[in-house]
Amino acid sequence: MKLHSSKIRNFLLLSAVTLLVAAPRGVGQTQASSQSALAQVPAVPARITQAIDETELVRLKGNVHPSARPEFDQGAVEDSHPMSRMLLLLQRSPEQEAALQQFMAEQQVKDSPNFHKWLTPQQFGAQFGPADADIQTVTNWLAQQGFRGVKVSAGRATIEFSGTVGQVRNAFHTDIHRYVVNG
């Protein structure tokens, strides 16, 4: 089985943080209840409080596919090779994660005001996603690195973008290799 750079990138960039997908909107939910749920969401504080310093790097562990071993390595992918539809996952604050876990538990309790109260992706993003300022900082940085097609998901937890292997290497300080496993 060949592991091309398109499959490796799923483990290289996409596993930076954990993400839960927004619950689908319930059939019986009205427009008014959707809007009132949004009105009750407090402002999310920004977590990026300083300019991005590219000299301070953190190596992420646990994001390389187990088959990406030296004995299967066929060498680096050329810098000009396109990498489309990459996803950057944004981590919730510990407070948001705790609130999300509590909310999901309450959705299953019949006596709870949140019982079967499903959120739209926009409501989910407003309540459990990053601050507008953080999203703007990250999307600006991606654009400055030369990535194109930068799009924020409705749930505000993923940012999709495209570029080349060279741009990934320069921006994320990582190499993309080809691997051949079991022929």
C-alpha positions in Angstrom: 0.0 0.0 0.0 1.4 3.4 -1.0 1.2 6.2 1.5 1.3 9.4 -0.6 1.8 12.8 0.8 -1.9 13.4 0.6 -2.5 10.7 3.2 0.5 11.6 5.4 -0.7 15.2 5.7 -3.8 14.0 7.5 -1.6 12.9 10.3 1.0 15.6 10.1 -0.9 18.8 10.3 -4.4 17.7 11.2 -3.8 16.0 14.5 -2.5 19.1 16.3 -5.5 19.2 18.6 -8.6 17.3 19.5 -11.9 18.4 18.0 -15.5 17.3 18.5 -17.8 17.8 15.6 -20.8 20.1 16.1 -24.1 18.2 16.7 -26.7 18.5 13.9 -29.6 20.9 14.3 -32.7 19.2 15.7 -35.7 18.9 13.5 -38.0 20.6 16.0 -35.8 23.5 16.8 -37.2 26.9 15.8 -35.5 29.9 14.5 -36.4 31.9 17.6 -34.8 29.3 19.9 -31.7 29.2 17.8 -31.3 33.0 18.0 -32.0 33.1 21.8 -29.3 30.4 22.3 -26.8 32.6 20.5 -27.8 35.7 22.4 -26.9 34.0 25.7 -23.3 33.1 24.7 -20.7 35.2 26.5 -17.9 36.7 24.5 -15.0 34.3 24.1 -11.7 35.8 25.3 -8.8 35.8 22.9 -6.1 33.2 23.6 -3.4 34.6 21.3 -2.2 37.6 23.2 1.2 38.2 21.6 2.5 38.5 18.0 3.4 35.1 16.5 7.1 34.4 17.2 8.4 31.9 14.7 11.6 31.3 16.8 9.5 29.7 19.6 8.4 26.3 18.2 6.8 23.3 19.9 7.1 19.8 18.5 3.8 18.0 18.4 3.9 14.4 19.5 1.5 11.6 18.4 0.6 13.0 15.0 2.7 10.7 12.7 1.1 7.7 11.1 2.6 4.5 12.5 3.6 3.3 9.0 5.7 6.4 8.4 8.9 4.6 9.5 12.4 5.0 8.1 12.4 1.6 6.3 9.4 2.7 4.2 10.7 6.2 3.4 11.1 6.9 -0.3 12.4 10.4 0.2 11.1 14.0 0.4 8.3 15.2 -1.8 9.3 18.0 -4.2 8.6 21.5 -2.9 6.3 22.3 -5.8 3.9 19.4 -5.1 0.4 20.8 -4.4 -1.2 20.1 -1.0 -4.9 21.0 -1.2 -7.6 21.2 1.4 -5.4 20.9 4.5 -7.1 21.4 7.8 -5.8 23.2 10.9 -7.7 22.2 14.0 -8.1 24.8 16.7 -8.1 23.8 20.4 -10.8 24.9 22.8 -9.8 26.5 26.1 -10.0 24.2 29.1 -13.0 26.2 30.3 -14.8 25.8 26.9 -14.0 22.1 26.9 -15.5 21.7 30.4 -18.6 23.7 29.4 -19.0 21.5 26.2 -18.7 18.3 28.2 -21.3 19.6 30.6 -23.6 20.8 27.8 -23.4 17.4 26.0 -24.2 15.6 29.3 -27.2 17.8 29.9 -28.5 17.1 26.4 -29.1 13.6 27.5 -30.9 14.4 30.8 -34.7 14.7 30.4 -35.1 17.2 33.3 -32.3 19.5 31.9 -33.2 22.7 30.1 -30.6 21.6 27.5 -32.3 18.2 26.9 -32.2 17.5 23.2 -31.2 21.2 22.6 -29.2 20.8 19.4 -26.9 23.6 18.1 -26.3 24.8 14.6 -22.7 24.8 13.6 -22.7 28.6 14.0 -24.1 28.4 17.5 -21.5 25.7 18.3 -18.7 27.9 17.0 -20.0 31.0 18.9 -20.1 29.1 22.2 -17.2 26.6 21.9 -15.0 28.0 19.2 -12.1 30.4 19.4 -12.4 34.2 19.6 -12.8 36.2 16.4 -9.4 37.9 17.1 -7.7 34.4 17.3 -9.3 33.3 14.1 -8.2 36.5 12.4 -4.6 36.1 13.7 -4.4 32.5 12.4 -6.0 33.2 9.0 -3.7 36.3 8.6 -0.6 34.2 9.4 -1.7 31.5 6.9 -2.1 34.1 4.2 1.3 35.7 5.1 2.8 32.2 4.6 1.4 32.2 1.1 -1.4 29.7 1.6 -4.5 30.3 -0.5 -8.2 29.4 -0.2 -8.2 30.1 3.6 -11.7 29.3 4.9 -13.0 29.0 8.5 -15.6 26.3 9.1 -19.1 27.2 10.3 -18.3 25.6 13.7 -15.1 27.7 13.9 -12.9 24.9 14.9 -11.2 24.1 11.6 -9.5 26.3 9.0 -9.1 24.9 5.5 -6.3 26.1 3.3 -4.2 25.0 0.3 -0.6 25.4 -0.7 2.6 23.5 -1.7 4.9 21.1 0.1 7.5 24.0 0.2 5.1 26.3 1.9 4.2 23.6 4.5 7.9 23.0 5.2 8.6 26.7 5.6 5.5 27.6 7.7 5.3 24.5 9.9 9.0 23.5 10.0 8.3 19.9 8.8 9.1 17.8 5.8 6.7 15.8 3.7 8.0 12.4 2.5 6.7 9.5 0.3 6.3 6.1 1.9 5.8 2.6 0.4 4.4 0.0 2.7 3.7 -3.6 1.6 4.6 -2.9 -2.0 
